Amino acid sequence: MTKEFTPCDICGNKNFSPLLQVRALKRQIVRCDDCGLVLVNPPEQGYLSIDFEDEEVRKKKYDQINEMLHENFGLRDKDVLKQEEKWKRVHFQSRVGEIQKHQKSGKLLDVGCALGFFLSVVPNEHFDIYGVEPCDISANIAKTKFGGRIFHGTLKEVNLPENSFDIVTMINVIEHVASPNELLKEVHKIMRVGGVLMIETPTLDSLWPKLLKERWWNYREPEHHFFFSSQTMKKLLDANGFALIDSIKAYKLLSLRYLIFQFNRYSQKLVKIMLWALSTLGLADKLIKFPQRDEMIVFCKKK
């Protein structure tokens, strides 16, 4: 099986140690013997969006992922997702506050902007906002809000001007891509020297992946291909010309409804009962601040 492995995305090493098997997705998680990066290897080509990919192929992959998440884990309930939109904006406002601790204003690019929820709460008086999104459906919806400020494609495909952005944000993106290393090379190219990059991603520096093992929710996301610790993230940043300036544990602002909904990964019947109880008690829409001990927010500067 070793001969099927692709080289490590950080160090290029070809030797890996098995970490665990995620039986629900028939995937293998391994650890690089050299730098310690944890990843899905062999890679799952059916769920990877790559540069200059045929749009029909890309759409088929997104549909395939959505179907799997709905059928296996019940995680694509449109009503629940629609009800959560107002709290999603509140959540993203908190991320703007974290960014402004390091960069008060400037030209900002959100990589993987999806429908544009984050961009919709970034104050226009301080930031000149743009977004990149590879999914055509999401990009088209974002374009209805922001017009030509949304670029459809991967960062490499849209080929933005060099040294043109003061802030780049990647919120739950880097774990999804075919090569975090190649993505950061592109980010470095388009950023100005001293510009701030914000990365939010799951972290292995938590008890949850150790306790839950193959049942850890991030291992069970078919779109997640790379899993970072603070050490491997720093190695990736160093290798691509970024200096780490801050790292914090993430938190999420969400409704009780949406929090309970996430446990569909484990028992859809129990979640259905709990959601009914919350609605009956009038607590479903209660906003909570949920500490994400298994997610980190990293800030760094282009050297």
N, C-alpha and C positions, 0 to 999 in steps of 0.2 A: 504493500500500500504506500510505502514511503516514496516510491518513484512517481506517484500521482501528485505529490505535494508541490505547490508553487512556492518559490522562495519567499522568505520573510519580507514583509513590506518595509520594515525599518532597516534591517542590517543585511539582507540578501542571503542569509544563512539557509541551508536546505535541510537541516536536521531539526526534528521536532519530537516532543514527547507527548503522548496521548494524555489528555486531561479528563475528558468525559465524553459520553455519547448522549445526545438528546434524541431519545427514541421517538418522541412525538413528531419530530421533523426529519428523522433519519439523517442526522448530521453529526459530524465529528468535530469536537473542539480540541485544539492542540496548543502547546506552548513552545515558542521558539527556544531552542537550547542555548542560544547565544545571548540575545537581548531580553528575552522573557515575554515578548509580545504574545498575547492570547488571541486566537482567531479560528474561524471555520476553515478547515483545510482537510481534504481538497475543497476548493471553493464551489459554491452552488451557483453555477452559471445561470440557472433558470430564474434567479432572484437578483442578479447583479445588473444594474444599468451601467453601460460603459459608454465611452466617448464615441461620437459619430456613429451611433447605433441607429438602425432603421426605426423610424417612429412607430410603425406597426408592431415591430418586435418589442419595443419598449412598452407600448400600451398593453400588449399581451402579458408582459411580466407584471405590470401593476395590477391588472385584472386577476391574474393568478394569485398574487399575494393577498389581495382583498378577499378573494374566494376562500383561500386557506384560513385566514384570520376569522372569517365569519363562520365557516363550516366547523373548524376545529376548536375555536375558542370563543365564538360569539362576540367578536370585538368590533363589529362594523354596524352597530345599530344606529341608523340614521337619526332617529328621534332623540336618542341620548346624546349623540354628537351635536345635534342642532341646539338642544337645551343648554349645552355647556359653552356655547360660543361667547356669551357675555362674560363668563368667568375666565375664559381663555384670554380675553382682552385684559382683564384685571391682572392675570398672571404675567402676561408679557409686559405690562407697565412696570412690574417689579424688576424685570430684566433690564429695561431702559435705565432704571435707577442705578443698577449695578454698573452698567456701562459708563454712566456719567461720573462715576467715581474716578474713572481713568481717562475719559475723553469727553469733554463737555459738549463739543459740537464738531461738525465736519461732514464730509461726503461719506455716506454709509451704504454698504452693500450687504444684503442678507442672502447668503448662499443656501439654497433649498428653502425658498420663502413660502412654498406651498400656496395657500389661498391668500396670503398677505396679512394674516392676523397680527403678526409682530410689527410689520411695517405700518399698520393702521394706527398703532399707538405711539409711534416715534414722533416726537414733536417737530413739526415742519420748521418752526422758527429757529431751531438749533441744528437740524440735520437735513442734508440733501439726500433723499433716500432712493435706493434702487434695489431690485431683487432679481435673483436667478432661480429658475425652477425647471427641471427636466420633464416633469409630467405635463403633458399637453392640456389635460382637463384643468388641473390646478393652475397652470400658468395663464390659461385663458380667463379663468375667474379672477385671478389677481389683476390681469390687464384691464378688466372692467372697472377696477378701482383706481389703478395707477397708470394706465395707458402704456406709453413707450418706456416707462421706467422699469418695466418687467421684461427680462430677457428669457426666452424659452430655449432651454437646452442645458447641458452641463456647463460648468465654468470654462472648461477648455473649448467647448464648441462655440460659445458666444464670443470668445476672443476679445475681451475688453482691453482698453488701452493700459499700458504699463504705468506704474507710479501714479495712479489716479484716485485711490481711495484712502481716507483717513481711518475708517473703521470697517472691519469685515466681521460679520457675525455668522456663526454656524451652530444653530441650536438643534441638537439631536440629528446631526447630519453625518458626521465623520465616521460613525459606526456603520453607516449604510453603504458607503461607496466601495468601488472595486479596489481602489488604492488610495488610502489616506496620504501616503507619501507624495503621489502625483498631484493630489488635490492641493496640498500645502505648497507645492512648487508653483502652482498656478496662482494661489492666493498671494504668495510672496511677490510674484511678478507684478501684480496689479496694485499692490499697496505702496504707499509712500513710506520712506524711512521714518521710523518713530511712530508709525501708525499702529493702532491697537486691534488685535485679533481676539475675539471672544469665541471660545469653543465650549459647548455644553454637551456632555456625553456620559453614559453610564461608566461607573468605576468599579474596579475589582477591590478597591481599598475599603471594603465593607464586610460585615458579617454575613449579609444576605447571600451572596454567591457561594460562600463557604458552607453555610447551613443548608441552603436549598439545592445546591449543586445543579443537576440537570434541570431541576424545576424552577430555577431562577428565571424570572420573567424576561430578562434580557437575552438569555440563551434561547428562549422559546419564541423570540421574534424572528420570523423568517428573513426580515430585511436587515437584521443585525449580523455583521460579518466580522467585526473587530471589537475587542474588549480591552480597554486600557486601564492600567494602574497609573498612579501619579508618576512613577519612575519611567514607564514606557512612553507615556505622553511627553515627558520632558525630553527623552531621547529623540522622539519624532520631531519635536519643535527645534531642538538644537541642530538636528541634521538638515533642517530647512531654513535656517537663518532667522529664528525667532528666539527672543529672550523672555523667559517666564517672569512675570511681575506679580502675579497673584493667583491663588487657587482656593476656592471655597466649596463646601458641600452645598448641593443645590436644595431647593425647596420648591414646592408646587402649591399654587393657590387653585383650589378646585372645589366642586360641590361634593357633598357626601354621596350623592347619586353616582357621580363619575368615579369616585374612589371605590365604592362597592362594585361598580360595573367592571373594574379591572380584574376582579377575582373570577370573572368568567373563564379565565385560563384554567381554573382548578375545579369549579363546580357551577355550571350554569343554572342548575335547579335551585341551589341554595341562594344564588344571587337574585334570581327571580323573586323568591320569597322575601329576601331582605329589602329589595327595591319596593315591593308592595308595602312592607311595613313602614319604610321611610316616608313614602307618599301618604300613607294613612295618618301618620303622626305629624305631617307637614314639615318634615326635616330634610326632604330630598334636595332642596335647593340651598341648604345651609352652606355658606362658604367656610372652608377650613384652610389653614396653612399646614401642609403636610411635609415633614422633613424627609428629603430624599437622601438618605445616608449612602445609597449606592449610585449616586450621580454627582458629578463634579462640574463646576464652572471654572474655566481656566482663562486667564487674561495674559496676553504676551504682546511684545512689541517687535516690529520688524527691525532687525539690526542694520 
